[in-house]
Amino acid sequence: MRPKLELLSRETVDRAIDEAYELLVDPGVLIHYDEALRLLGDAGAEVDMESRVARIPRSLAEKAVETAPNSFHLYDLDGGPAVHYGGDDVHFDPGSAAIEIMDHEARESRTPVTADCENYVRLAEMLPQIDAVATSIVCGEVPQAMGDWYRLYLLLLYARKPIVTGTFSIESFSIMHELLVAVAGSAEALAEKPRAIFDACPSPPLMWSDITCANLIDAARVGVPAELIPMPLMGATGPATIIGSAVQHAAEALSGIAIHQLANPGSPIVWGGSPSYFDMRTGAPPMGAMATMMLDCTYAQIGKSIKPGGFPTHAYLGMSDSKIVDAQTGLESASGAMLGALAGINMISGPGMMDFESCFSLEKLVIDSEIVGMAKRLVRGVDASEDPLALDIMRQVGHKGNFLGTKHTVRHYKTEDYMPSEVIDRDYRETWFNKGALDVNARAHRRVEELIASYEPLLLPDDVARELHVIATGYAKAAGLDQLPELSGR
């Protein structure tokens, strides 16, 4: 039996869904992108071009919900299905878009550069608990206009795993799609076996900017999966209650699904998000707050219930608001990862992230990977398939009390628990002293160095590597950078 977390009754879920559909009509959705308004208007929505508000009938939104797929896969570099969005399958990827990085033993963060992104992706590739990589680090030494696609360029040079990404501008989607096509071989091959998924973030409450709306439509039309990221702040840009903000989240997600499916029915899309509790004491949006985690699990339950088979789901969880890697980091990151896994969220983005989703730590990524391993073990549940459950082995051992030498123990001891790396200390005190009496930060730092050193370079075909370089160089020059930053080991 798989353990599962549900915070709402079926009756409350249905009420939330009904209210979300009602919000699409009154007050409607404010949309700043003409093409989205045209799509909605042509499909029967009431569109006011002056106010830019679209009133989306429930029938239109429900048809979009029906055409969106219940599940799909992301593929690795070799073309194998590596991540399954759908059902209660759980995967983890690092959090995204950090504009700061925290070095080991530092108290102040700094602006990351290309070498940091290279080290990050090498490390993420070597961590078996992490299922996909994300464009987690924004490199500060390149022009802002190329900050989004340059991250993807680096990941394509170093990563075998699927990629979670997003854009900062309308123009960047075509560049990033061009880079992905260069590796896939053709746009058709990329659509058949998508390597990456793109985040699309509506603005709370019930608004779409031209950038995110354009990205949503562009992703649909080329068949690249999109991930909806509504972000209501409880009490600030959303209702102060968990259920109230979950209703707002649902309405924003439904509006995105309607636009997306009108652009290309059947294109894959994910019911994701990054909402948060709003801390009135500081004005900050704590990702480590229990209300934030509960809101994530609540909106995921709604997404799984809105149609037969449900939507694929995503959440930003497993993060901390701490400024250094400390006990608070572990408390908040573990809580979010465990709750998200129990809720059956398909992709949980967050390992490595701290400081309100703005800073990345390689040591935290390593520690978080151990949390991920434990969370995945938790959702496997208790295996009660043996019959009898314990009679045979108990009678075999009897009162001797020594189970160590039995075939039963050999068969089960490695699978009944998650076996962590030495980042997690489970040894006796004397042995711990003999190994240097290192705390978890020091052990994590040692593992960071070991894994980065053991990373094997990605052997892309020469023509693919050249094409990526040509594409990146051309767009870098257009952004005002004559030469790409030098890469290590390539």
C-alpha positions in Angstrom: 0.0 0.0 0.0 1.4 3.3 -1.1 1.1 6.1 1.5 -0.7 9.1 0.2 -1.4 12.6 1.4 -4.7 14.3 0.6 -5.7 17.5 2.4 -9.2 18.0 0.9 -12.4 16.0 0.9 -13.8 15.2 -2.5 -16.7 17.6 -1.8 -14.2 20.5 -1.1 -12.2 19.6 -4.3 -15.4 19.8 -6.3 -16.4 23.1 -4.8 -12.9 24.5 -5.5 -13.1 23.4 -9.1 -16.5 24.9 -9.6 -15.4 28.3 -8.1 -12.3 28.3 -10.3 -14.4 27.9 -13.4 -16.7 30.7 -12.2 -13.7 33.0 -11.8 -12.8 32.6 -15.5 -16.1 34.4 -16.3 -16.3 36.8 -13.4 -14.0 38.7 -13.0 -12.4 37.0 -16.0 -8.7 36.9 -17.0 -6.6 40.0 -17.9 -4.4 39.1 -20.8 -1.7 41.3 -22.4 -1.0 39.3 -25.5 -3.2 39.8 -28.6 -2.7 36.3 -30.0 -4.1 34.8 -26.9 -7.1 37.1 -26.9 -7.7 36.2 -30.5 -7.6 32.5 -29.8 -10.0 32.9 -26.9 -12.4 35.2 -28.8 -12.5 32.9 -31.9 -13.3 30.0 -29.6 -16.3 31.8 -28.0 -14.9 33.7 -25.0 -16.2 37.2 -24.4 -13.1 39.4 -25.1 -12.9 43.2 -24.4 -9.9 44.4 -26.4 -9.9 47.8 -24.6 -9.7 46.3 -21.0 -7.9 43.2 -22.3 -10.2 41.0 -20.1 -11.3 37.7 -21.5 -14.4 36.0 -19.9 -13.9 32.3 -20.6 -17.0 30.1 -20.6 -16.8 26.9 -18.5 -17.6 24.8 -21.6 -14.6 26.3 -23.4 -12.2 25.6 -20.5 -13.6 22.1 -19.9 -13.0 21.2 -23.6 -9.4 22.3 -23.2 -9.1 20.2 -20.1 -10.3 17.2 -22.0 -7.8 17.6 -24.9 -4.8 18.0 -22.6 -3.0 14.7 -22.1 -3.1 12.9 -18.7 0.6 12.0 -19.0 3.7 12.1 -21.0 7.5 11.5 -20.8 10.6 13.6 -20.9 13.5 11.9 -22.5 17.2 11.8 -21.9 20.0 12.5 -24.4 20.0 8.8 -25.6 16.2 9.0 -26.3 15.1 6.9 -23.3 12.1 7.8 -21.3 13.6 9.2 -18.1 10.7 11.2 -16.4 7.0 10.3 -16.3 4.6 13.1 -15.8 1.4 11.4 -14.7 -0.3 9.4 -12.0 1.5 9.5 -8.7 5.0 9.0 -10.0 7.5 11.2 -8.2 10.6 12.8 -9.6 12.9 15.6 -8.4 14.9 18.3 -10.2 17.0 21.2 -8.7 15.2 24.6 -8.3 15.6 27.2 -11.0 16.8 30.7 -11.8 19.2 31.4 -8.9 20.8 34.8 -9.3 23.2 34.1 -6.3 25.4 31.2 -5.3 26.7 30.2 -1.9 30.2 28.9 -1.6 31.2 26.3 1.0 31.7 27.9 4.4 30.9 31.4 3.1 28.5 33.7 4.9 27.8 36.0 1.9 26.5 34.8 -1.5 27.9 36.0 -4.8 26.9 36.4 -8.4 27.4 33.0 -10.2 29.4 32.7 -13.5 29.8 30.1 -16.2 32.2 28.0 -14.2 29.6 27.7 -11.4 26.9 26.5 -13.9 29.4 24.0 -15.3 30.2 22.6 -11.9 26.5 22.5 -11.0 25.4 20.5 -14.0 28.4 18.1 -13.6 27.3 17.5 -10.0 23.6 17.1 -10.8 24.4 14.6 -13.5 26.3 12.5 -11.0 23.6 12.4 -8.3 21.4 9.3 -9.0 18.5 10.6 -6.8 18.0 13.7 -9.1 15.9 12.7 -12.1 16.2 15.9 -14.2 18.5 18.9 -14.4 17.2 22.5 -14.4 18.5 25.8 -15.7 19.2 26.5 -12.1 21.9 29.2 -12.3 21.8 32.5 -14.1 25.3 33.4 -15.2 26.1 37.0 -14.2 29.0 37.7 -16.6 26.9 37.5 -19.8 24.4 40.1 -21.0 21.0 39.9 -19.5 19.4 39.4 -22.9 21.1 36.0 -23.2 20.8 34.9 -19.6 18.0 32.4 -20.2 19.1 30.6 -23.3 22.8 30.6 -22.3 21.9 28.4 -19.3 20.2 25.9 -21.6 23.2 26.0 -23.9 25.5 25.0 -21.1 23.2 22.2 -19.9 23.0 20.8 -23.5 26.8 20.6 -23.5 27.0 18.7 -20.1 23.8 17.0 -19.3 22.3 13.6 -20.2 19.2 14.0 -18.1 16.0 15.8 -19.1 15.9 19.5 -18.6 13.4 21.8 -16.8 13.8 25.4 -18.1 12.1 28.7 -18.9 12.5 32.0 -20.7 12.9 35.6 -19.7 11.6 37.1 -23.0 9.4 36.4 -25.9 12.3 36.1 -28.3 14.2 33.6 -26.3 11.9 30.7 -26.8 12.8 30.4 -30.5 16.5 30.5 -29.6 16.1 27.8 -27.0 14.0 25.7 -29.3 16.7 26.0 -32.0 19.3 24.8 -29.5 17.1 21.8 -28.5 16.4 20.9 -32.2 20.2 21.0 -32.9 20.6 18.1 -30.4 17.4 16.3 -31.3 18.1 16.4 -35.0 14.8 17.9 -36.1 11.8 19.7 -34.7 9.7 16.6 -35.3 12.2 14.4 -33.4 12.1 16.8 -30.5 8.3 16.9 -30.4 8.2 13.1 -30.5 10.7 12.7 -27.7 10.8 16.0 -25.8 14.1 16.6 -23.9 12.9 19.7 -22.0 9.9 21.3 -20.5 9.3 25.1 -20.3 7.8 26.9 -17.3 5.0 29.5 -18.0 4.1 31.8 -15.1 0.8 33.8 -15.0 0.8 36.9 -12.8 -1.5 36.9 -9.8 -4.3 37.5 -9.7 -5.7 36.1 -12.9 -3.3 37.9 -15.3 -1.0 36.8 -18.2 1.9 39.0 -19.4 2.8 39.0 -23.1 6.1 37.1 -22.4 4.6 34.1 -20.6 1.5 34.0 -22.8 3.7 34.0 -25.9 5.9 31.3 -24.5 2.9 29.2 -23.6 1.5 29.4 -27.2 4.9 28.9 -28.8 5.6 25.7 -26.7 2.1 24.3 -27.6 2.6 24.9 -31.4 6.0 23.1 -31.5 4.8 20.3 -29.2 7.3 21.0 -26.4 5.8 20.4 -23.0 4.8 23.4 -20.9 4.6 23.7 -17.1 2.1 26.2 -15.6 3.5 28.1 -12.6 0.7 30.1 -10.9 2.2 32.0 -8.0 -0.5 33.5 -5.7 0.9 34.9 -2.4 -1.5 34.1 0.4 -2.8 37.4 1.8 -1.0 39.6 -0.7 -1.7 38.7 -4.3 -4.1 35.9 -3.3 -6.7 35.1 -0.6 -5.2 34.6 2.9 -6.5 31.1 3.2 -4.9 28.0 1.7 -8.1 26.9 0.0 -8.8 30.4 -1.3 -5.4 30.7 -2.9 -5.8 27.1 -4.3 -9.0 28.2 -6.0 -7.2 31.2 -7.5 -4.3 28.9 -8.6 -6.8 26.6 -10.3 -8.4 29.4 -12.2 -5.1 30.7 -13.4 -4.0 27.2 -14.4 -7.3 26.7 -16.2 -6.9 29.9 -18.2 -3.4 28.8 -19.2 -4.7 25.4 -20.3 -7.4 27.0 -22.4 -4.9 29.3 -24.2 -2.4 26.4 -24.6 -4.9 23.9 -26.0 -6.5 26.3 -28.4 -3.0 26.9 -29.8 -2.5 23.1 -30.3 -5.0 20.6 -28.9 -3.2 17.6 -27.3 0.1 19.3 -26.6 1.4 18.3 -23.2 1.0 20.6 -20.3 1.6 20.4 -16.5 -0.5 21.6 -13.6 2.4 23.2 -11.7 3.1 26.2 -9.5 5.2 28.2 -7.1 2.7 29.9 -4.7 3.6 30.9 -1.2 2.4 32.1 2.1 3.1 35.8 2.6 4.9 36.6 5.9 3.3 39.9 7.1 6.2 40.4 9.5 8.9 40.7 6.9 7.1 41.1 3.5 8.9 37.9 2.3 7.4 34.9 0.5 8.8 31.9 2.6 9.1 28.7 0.5 9.8 26.8 3.7 6.6 27.8 5.4 4.2 25.0 6.3 1.3 26.9 4.7 3.3 27.1 1.4 3.8 23.4 1.5 0.2 22.7 2.3 -0.9 25.0 -0.6 1.3 23.1 -3.0 -0.2 19.8 -1.9 -3.7 21.2 -2.1 -3.4 22.6 -5.6 -1.8 19.3 -6.7 -4.8 17.4 -5.3 -7.2 19.6 -7.3 -5.2 19.1 -10.5 -5.2 15.4 -10.1 -9.0 15.5 -9.5 -10.2 17.9 -12.2 -10.8 15.2 -14.8 -10.5 11.4 -15.1 -6.8 10.5 -14.8 -6.0 14.0 -13.7 -3.3 16.4 -14.9 0.5 15.8 -14.6 1.6 17.8 -11.6 4.6 19.9 -10.5 5.6 22.0 -7.4 8.5 24.0 -6.1 9.2 22.2 -2.8 12.3 21.0 -0.9 13.7 24.5 -0.6 14.7 26.6 2.4 14.6 30.3 3.2 17.8 30.0 5.3 20.8 32.0 4.1 23.4 29.3 4.9 23.3 25.5 4.9 22.2 24.9 8.5 19.6 23.1 10.6 16.8 25.3 9.2 17.8 24.3 5.7 17.4 20.6 6.5 14.1 21.1 8.4 12.4 23.0 5.6 13.8 21.1 2.7 13.0 17.7 4.1 9.5 18.8 5.1 8.7 20.0 1.6 10.2 17.0 -0.2 8.4 14.5 2.0 5.0 16.2 1.8 5.3 16.6 -2.0 6.3 13.0 -2.5 3.4 11.8 -0.3 1.0 14.0 -2.4 2.3 12.2 -5.5 3.5 15.4 -7.3 5.2 14.3 -10.5 8.1 16.8 -10.5 9.3 18.5 -7.4 11.7 21.3 -8.1 13.8 22.6 -5.2 16.9 20.7 -4.3 19.9 23.0 -4.0 17.8 26.2 -3.6 17.7 28.5 -0.6 17.0 32.2 0.4 13.5 32.5 -1.1 14.4 30.6 -4.3 17.1 33.1 -5.2 20.4 31.3 -4.2 21.9 28.0 -5.0 24.3 25.8 -3.0 26.1 22.8 -4.3 26.5 21.4 -0.8 22.7 21.8 -0.2 22.1 20.0 -3.5 24.1 17.0 -2.2 22.3 17.0 1.2 19.0 17.4 -0.5 19.7 14.4 -2.7 19.8 12.3 0.4 16.5 13.8 1.4 15.1 12.9 -2.0 16.3 9.3 -1.6 14.5 9.0 1.7 11.3 10.6 0.3 11.3 8.1 -2.6 11.7 5.3 -0.2 8.8 6.6 1.9 6.4 6.6 -1.0 7.3 3.0 -1.9 5.5 2.1 1.3 5.6 -1.1 3.2 5.9 -4.3 1.2 3.4 -6.8 2.6 3.6 -9.2 -0.4 5.3 -12.0 1.4 3.0 -14.8 2.6 3.3 -15.5 5.4 4.5 -12.1 6.6 6.9 -13.3 9.3 5.9 -16.8 10.5 8.5 -18.7 8.4 11.5 -16.5 9.2 10.6 -16.2 12.9 10.2 -20.0 13.2 13.4 -20.5 11.4 15.5 -18.3 13.7 13.5 -19.0 16.8 14.8 -17.8 20.1 18.4 -17.6 18.9 17.7 -14.1 17.8 20.3 -13.9 15.0 18.7 -13.0 11.7 22.0 -11.8 10.1 23.0 -15.0 8.4 19.6 -15.8 6.9 18.8 -15.7 3.2 15.7 -13.6 4.2 18.0 -10.8 5.5 20.3 -11.0 2.6 17.3 -10.6 0.3 15.8 -7.6 2.0 18.2 -5.5 4.0 19.4 -3.3 1.1 15.9 -2.6 -0.1 13.9 -2.0 3.1 15.8 1.2 3.8 17.3 3.9 1.7 21.1 3.5 1.8 22.6 7.0 1.9 26.1 8.1 1.0 28.6 9.1 3.7 27.1 12.6 3.6 24.7 11.1 6.2 26.5 10.0 9.4 25.3 6.6 10.7 28.5 5.4 12.3 29.6 5.1 15.9 31.2 8.2 17.5 34.7 6.7 17.7 34.6 6.0 13.9 33.3 9.5 13.3 36.2 10.9 15.1 38.7 8.7 13.3 37.3 9.9 10.0 37.9 13.6 10.9 34.9 14.5 13.0 33.3 16.3 10.0 29.9 17.9 10.2 27.3 17.5 7.4 28.5 20.6 5.6 32.1 19.3 5.4 31.0 15.9 4.3 28.7 17.4 1.7 31.5 19.6 0.4 33.8 16.5 0.1 31.2 14.7 -1.9 30.7 17.7 -4.2 34.4 17.7 -5.0 34.4 13.9 -5.5 31.4 13.8 -7.8 32.5 16.8 -9.9 35.9 15.2 -10.4 34.4 11.9 -11.4 32.0 13.4 -14.0 32.7 12.0 -17.5 32.5 14.6 -20.3 29.5 14.4 -22.6 30.7 13.1 -26.0 28.3 15.0 -28.3 28.9 14.3 -32.0 31.3 16.9 -33.4 28.7 18.3 -35.8 26.1 18.8 -33.0 28.7 20.5 -30.7 29.7 22.8 -33.6 26.1 23.6 -34.4 25.4 24.5 -30.8 28.5 26.7 -30.7 27.5 28.5 -33.9 24.0 29.1 -32.7 25.1 30.4 -29.3 27.9 32.6 -30.8 25.5 34.2 -33.2 22.9 35.1 -30.6 25.6 36.2 -28.1 27.0 38.7 -30.7 23.4 40.0 -31.2 23.2 40.5 -27.5 26.5 42.5 -27.5 29.0 39.8 -26.5 31.7 39.2 -29.1 32.9 35.9 -27.6 31.3 33.3 -25.4 32.9 32.7 -22.0 35.6 30.1 -22.1 34.4 26.6 -20.9 36.5 24.2 -18.8 37.1 20.7 -20.1 35.7 21.2 -23.6 
